[in-house]
């Protein structure tokens, strides 16, 4: 007999699990269907070489919303940190590294830059707090007269006003411009500028000069409001987030099935009425919530034939181009980086010598090529979390930019190897002995990440976090406030407001909206 | 500035595109009276619009139809594609048949009306008023279809009137008398192919002829030679407009604003609001506008299309429509005298509360005689229409002449 559920969740990524748990706590009968064996989506741990595991997609935790962690009691469900408040160190070939410390300061620059950084952080912190007001509610619609939305808008408007005249002007000015210009007008040190601006383009198909990258920076630094002072490492890798969330979900009464890939979202009289799995099994539900990205949800699961031309166009134009690859190395020992102590190697290491270098690296991706001089964000988690590798061995995980998902020359063994070598050689410039330590290596291109984690184009955020694709315009007008043009179908993933990163607010807000709209919403 | 003589001005190249029939139509256009039809130059009136109109109703009239926007839609998903695009069930239009339809945007507002010709398996022609290649291409996402604008690759003539079938038979189109309304067939013609559909915009017996442009002049010549004994004559858009009003056909951009052309919010109409609700089929798979149209069906429409039989003979163009208490409830979109029906017709848009068949309304008509303006409040009865609907329009085979 086919069981019936109040809600069937397509995808057991972190947002899907969070949404499911809140819904179950509100009394809904929820089934989560995950295509992969592992739960957590982009929060995943994977053994890429016997005995060696890495966080295979997201590698740092820096913005999990604390309300969610508390509501879902994630600590008691197994979420532990191996390290918190790590430094971000921009490597210099001459060992004159620049460090943004976990205490919120900066080392290795002039007193003037130190002061400028304090002021920069003060200002950005205020903006992040303001964004938090927007992130923790459903995105307000501007045109329709709805009191909840009006009050939310008023609160945000009031928040803008309360910034004070100078900071308000700064917000309005900075919001639309790019990291390059902001860095140029704020700091002197090239390496510091590069380190900070890199945060604005991580995971994005943008360079420091791309408009809207200041928003990208603020987005990345939401963790500063959520109790993170710099990146953290989850014990056991990011996959432990999935495990803890699955435990919390199960405890709340959510039924979870992994290795159950949804083939289609079924419609009855144009209303979402359930799903059909790849094995042919049909499951009916009052509501379908999709944790899958908008393109997968609308194009593959609902089907373009069941959608208005306008909707199909909006979905097509939602920008999902990704150009962040992942490099994983199994190492025979801890690599030595010029000018860093063994203790320091466990921090976040950034290779991005200056902003022009990042911009040039991005230029390649613009034209469908991989960067000939890539920029990297490196994590050697085994410094803090020995369990990820055999005794005395280490794993290195790095985000390597830029490598377009749709490489003009095509991703073949040859092109993948060429980019991998390029990335390894780049690291070797700063850690000369590292090549001798490599036991195994792998490169995951955005195309690989797409296949592995079921994200269109392998985009972390399911679509660019840029001003035209946020708040009420995420993923696109006509599909906002977690609802979609298809009645009975909701979105709760990174493709919905406020977006991606292991933050969880899209899942939580979606649950709130579904609960608010009541029974069959 | 140099003086330009009338002759020079007339000889000047026009901005408008000549159709493949231009050499023939211009030779007969005694008034040199032309209209701009979507960038093409077509006759407004050849010599006397009234005689042209009466050719449609008593003999055979011929009109250059080439500017009609034509799209060829082919591929394995052609049927599914069209079924998502338009409001009626395209699967019911079999090969060799033509269907009239409308298509809507996501708000359920009419973008255009037109005809779908099912030419062969997986092959269709869509004729429309608007140029809508962008919409057609956007709608093709996810469908395996090819869409080609073939407006300039196909020359077309409308051959309309009671003796039209006889003309075509005399031209040698064997078996044409057996072609049923909304049917289409082909004949070999001058080494090419002539497609004939039993369609038209006059409400009379009539056909439309479609050939490649290279054969256009030969087609015109043979048709006029064969039709001479049946008093064949060309007609322009003026006569067509008279005929279509009499036949109860609404005209895009006159009786409704195509949704993409709208400038002011709220000026578009749904199929229900322009009297074309019968073209909306909710028993077929998803189509553009479906959700909005279902909602409208449940909650009611804003406007209603009415056809009015107006007392007297003063044309009710641009008139207000009043209820019996004198309150303005709508406006006239098309109006005119129907010579064959001997009726004064108007199409109008009224508040949906009004306009039941048989309801008596008032049309406020202003008319002028030698700069003297007069107002009449003419009694106007809502009729089912059309004003003129001769049985020969549907007779197969049509009566021979």
Interface residues (C-beta under 8 A of the other chain):
Chain A: X270 X299 X303 X304 X305 X306 X307 X308 X309 X310 X311 X312 X313 X316 X485
Chain B: X80 X84 X85 X105 X106 X135 X138 X139 X141 X142 X143 X285 X286 X288 X289 X290 X291
